Amino acid sequence: MVSNKNSKRLFLKNLKDFYLFSFLTQFFFIKNLKAKSVKPKVVIIGSGFGGGTCVKLLSKFSKILDLHVIDKYEQIQTCPFSNLVIGNLIDTKYITFNVNKNLEAKFYNSLVKYINSEKKLIYFSDSSSMNYDFLILSPGIGFKKNQIDGYSIEDKNLVPHCWAGDKNILEFKKRLNDLEDSCNLIISSPDYPYRCPPAPYERASMIANYLKNKKINFKILILDSKNSFTKKKIFMNEWKKNYGNSIEWISKKDGGKVENVKNGVVTTENGLKFSPDLLHIIPNQKASDLFNDSRLITDDWCSINPVNFEINGHEDIYALGDSVDAGDMPKSGFSANSQAKMLSMNLVNKILDKEYIDPVFLNTCYSFSSKERAFSITAWYKLNNQKNRIVSLGSKESDLEANSLVRLRESKEAFDWYENITKMMYG
Ligand SMILES: Cc1cc2nc3c(=O)[nH]c(=O)nc-3n(C[C@H](O)[C@H](O)[C@H](O)COP(=O)(O)OP(=O)(O)OC[C@H]3O[C@@H](n4cnc5c(N)ncnc54)[C@H](O)[C@@H]3O)c2cc1C
C-alpha cells in the first residue's frame, strides 16, 4: 500500500514532470513553427496571481499570439503575506511589486468597466474600448452588499477590511496602534466560499503578535459565520501556546454570526451584544463585479469548463482565480497560479489546433501563528470522470504537535514559496 506521504511525493513528481513535458513540447513545436502573419489578440485583465502567471507564460509564445495586459494598478500589493505586514514581521515593501513590462506583451494601466461578449469589446472607465480574439479574466473577488445590517465596506470610519490588495494596510495598522491597554477586538469571519480560507485566523494571530510586542493586554474575539475552519486544531493550539487565552473563537452555532452593527454595538444571530474597541469585519464575498456588470454571470460565482477555463455560455472568454467556481479547489494565490498554468497551456493548444490536455492542479496554503512558526495544508486535484468538475485527490496537513524546529522549517518554506512565485510573476 502506498502511504499518504509517498502518494503525495509521487503526485508532486508527476505534476512537475507533466508541467515540464507539456511546456517543452509546446516550446519545441513553437521553435519549429513559422511566426503567424495574423496572430490572435489575447487580452488578460488582472496582473495578480492568476493573470500575472498567464502573462509570464503566454509572453513566451509571441510567435503565435499578440498579448495585451490590463490592470487598474501599476504596482501590485499582494494579499499573501499581507497579514505578516500587519503582524510587523515584514514591511509593505516586501509585498509590493511593479508589473514586469519587459515581457513580449503590451501593458495598459486602466480600469475596465465592462465587457461586451457579443461584440468582443472591452470598455474602460474613460469610455475608450479595446477588441480581443481571446479574453482571460482574473480580476480577483467582489463583496456582497447589505450582508450585515448597519455595515458598509465603503464606510471610512470602520477599519478597512484589507482583503483585496487595495493598499490600505498602513491605515489598518494605525488603528491597531491607537489601541490602549486592556482593549477588546472583534473579528467577524465570513461564510464560505471566500478568498484564502485560513487567512482570517492567520490575521487574528498576526494582530495578536503586534499587540503582544506592543506589550499591552488585549482580547480578540473571532465571531464566525461558520461552524469550523481549516487547520482549526493547529490554530487553537498555536494561539494557546503563543497568546494564552487572548484569542477566543465563537462558532455560528454558538451565536457567532454577526447580524447587525449600530453605534459601535455588534449584535449576533443569537442576540449576543459586544462593544469592541476595534471591529474588523471581513465581508462575505462573490465574483468580481466585472462579471455581473458584463452579464457574464447571474450567480455569485463564475461557472467555467475546467478543461480550458472557458466561461460557460461565453465563447473565447476564459476566467480563473478567485472569481471562478473551481470545484474543490480553495480560492488562493497558489490555486490561481496552478489554474493559470493549465489555462495557458490549453489556450496555446487551441491556437495551434492541438488537443487539450487533461488538467491537474495543486494547492498549498501556509499560515503563520507568530514569527518563525508556520504550518500548512496541501491538496492535489484532477477532473472528475465527466470532466466538468475539479475534484480533490487528497490532502496533507502539518502535524498538530510539531516542534519549534518543524514550525520554523515550514516558515522558511513559506517564505521560499512566496519569493519564488512573486519572482516568477514579477521578476
Ligand atoms: C489576507 C490574505 C492572505 C492571503 N494569503 C494567501 C497565502 O498565503 N497563499 C495563497 O496562496 N493565497 C493567499 N491569499 C489569497 C490570494 O490573495 C488570492 O487567492 C489570489 O490573489 C487570487 O488571484 P486572482 O488572480 O484571482 O486575483 P488577484 O491576485 O487579486 O488579482 C486581481 C487583479 O485584477 C486587477 N483588477 C481587478 N478588477 C479590475 C478591473 N476592473 N480593471 C482592471 N484591473 C482590475 C486588480 O488590480 C488585481 O491586480 C490571501 C488572501 C488574503 C486576503
The ligand as a Tripos MOL2 file, in Angstrom:
@<TRIPOS>MOLECULE
LIG
   53    58     1     0     0
SMALL
NO_CHARGES

@<TRIPOS>ATOM
      1 C1         -5.1770   38.3010    3.9980 C.3       1 LIG1
      2 C2         -4.9650   37.3580    2.8640 C.ar      1 LIG1
      3 C3         -3.9040   36.4530    2.8940 C.ar      1 LIG1
      4 C4         -3.7280   35.5560    1.8560 C.ar      1 LIG1
      5 N1         -2.6890   34.6700    1.9300 N.ar      1 LIG1
      6 C5         -2.5200   33.7670    0.9400 C.ar      1 LIG1
      7 C6         -1.4410   32.8360    1.0120 C.ar      1 LIG1
      8 O1         -0.6300   32.8230    1.9660 O.2       1 LIG1
      9 N2         -1.3050   31.9590   -0.0110 N.ar      1 LIG1
     10 C7         -2.1610   31.9300   -1.0840 C.ar      1 LIG1
     11 O2         -1.9600   31.1130   -1.9750 O.2       1 LIG1
     12 N3         -3.1880   32.8210   -1.1790 N.ar      1 LIG1
     13 C8         -3.3880   33.7300   -0.1950 C.ar      1 LIG1
     14 N4         -4.4100   34.6370   -0.2990 N.ar      1 LIG1
     15 C9         -5.3640   34.5590   -1.4480 C.3       1 LIG1
     16 C10        -4.8420   35.2690   -2.6980 C.3       1 LIG1
     17 O3         -4.6030   36.6200   -2.4420 O.3       1 LIG1
     18 C11        -5.8620   35.1780   -3.8260 C.3       1 LIG1
     19 O4         -6.4220   33.8970   -3.8640 O.3       1 LIG1
     20 C12        -5.2190   35.4820   -5.1770 C.3       1 LIG1
     21 O5         -4.7260   36.8010   -5.1620 O.3       1 LIG1
     22 C13        -6.2260   35.2760   -6.3190 C.3       1 LIG1
     23 O6         -5.6690   35.6490   -7.5430 O.3       1 LIG1
     24 P1         -6.5710   36.4130   -8.6510 P.3       1 LIG1
     25 O7         -5.7320   36.4870   -9.8520 O.co2     1 LIG1
     26 O8         -7.9030   35.7770   -8.7110 O.co2     1 LIG1
     27 O9         -6.8090   37.8590   -8.0140 O.3       1 LIG1
     28 P2         -5.7590   38.9790   -7.6180 P.3       1 LIG1
     29 O10        -4.4440   38.3980   -7.2680 O.co2     1 LIG1
     30 O11        -6.4390   39.8120   -6.5770 O.co2     1 LIG1
     31 O12        -5.5730   39.8470   -8.9190 O.3       1 LIG1
     32 C14        -6.6060   40.6320   -9.4360 C.3       1 LIG1
     33 C15        -6.0070   41.7720  -10.2600 C.3       1 LIG1
     34 O13        -7.0150   42.3150  -11.1160 O.3       1 LIG1
     35 C16        -6.9580   43.7180  -11.0960 C.3       1 LIG1
     36 N5         -8.3160   44.2000  -11.3970 N.ar      1 LIG1
     37 C17        -9.4540   43.8920  -10.7400 C.ar      1 LIG1
     38 N6        -10.5190   44.4680  -11.3180 N.ar      1 LIG1
     39 C18       -10.0430   45.1740  -12.3700 C.ar      1 LIG1
     40 C19       -10.6630   45.9950  -13.3530 C.ar      1 LIG1
     41 N7        -11.9800   46.1810  -13.3700 N.pl3     1 LIG1
     42 N8         -9.8800   46.5960  -14.2770 N.ar      1 LIG1
     43 C20        -8.5380   46.4030  -14.2740 C.ar      1 LIG1
     44 N9         -7.8900   45.6430  -13.3710 N.ar      1 LIG1
     45 C21        -8.6350   45.0230  -12.4320 C.ar      1 LIG1
     46 C22        -6.5070   44.0540   -9.6700 C.3       1 LIG1
     47 O14        -5.9030   45.3280   -9.6120 O.3       1 LIG1
     48 C23        -5.5340   42.9110   -9.3640 C.3       1 LIG1
     49 O15        -4.2010   43.2470   -9.6920 O.3       1 LIG1
     50 C24        -4.6150   35.5690    0.7320 C.ar      1 LIG1
     51 C25        -5.6770   36.4840    0.6980 C.ar      1 LIG1
     52 C26        -5.8540   37.3570    1.7540 C.ar      1 LIG1
     53 C27        -6.9990   38.3260    1.7050 C.3       1 LIG1
@<TRIPOS>BOND
     1     1     2 1
     2     2     3 ar
     3     2    52 ar
     4     3     4 ar
     5     4     5 ar
     6     4    50 ar
     7     5     6 ar
     8     6     7 ar
     9     6    13 1
    10     7     8 2
    11     7     9 ar
    12     9    10 ar
    13    10    11 2
    14    10    12 ar
    15    12    13 ar
    16    13    14 ar
    17    14    15 1
    18    14    50 ar
    19    15    16 1
    20    16    17 1
    21    16    18 1
    22    18    19 1
    23    18    20 1
    24    20    21 1
    25    20    22 1
    26    22    23 1
    27    23    24 1
    28    24    25 2
    29    24    26 1
    30    24    27 1
    31    27    28 1
    32    28    29 2
    33    28    30 1
    34    28    31 1
    35    31    32 1
    36    32    33 1
    37    33    34 1
    38    33    48 1
    39    34    35 1
    40    35    36 1
    41    35    46 1
    42    36    37 ar
    43    36    45 ar
    44    37    38 ar
    45    38    39 ar
    46    39    40 ar
    47    39    45 ar
    48    40    41 1
    49    40    42 ar
    50    42    43 ar
    51    43    44 ar
    52    44    45 ar
    53    46    47 1
    54    46    48 1
    55    48    49 1
    56    50    51 ar
    57    51    52 ar
    58    52    53 1
@<TRIPOS>SUBSTRUCTURE
     1 LIG1         1 GROUP 0 **** ****
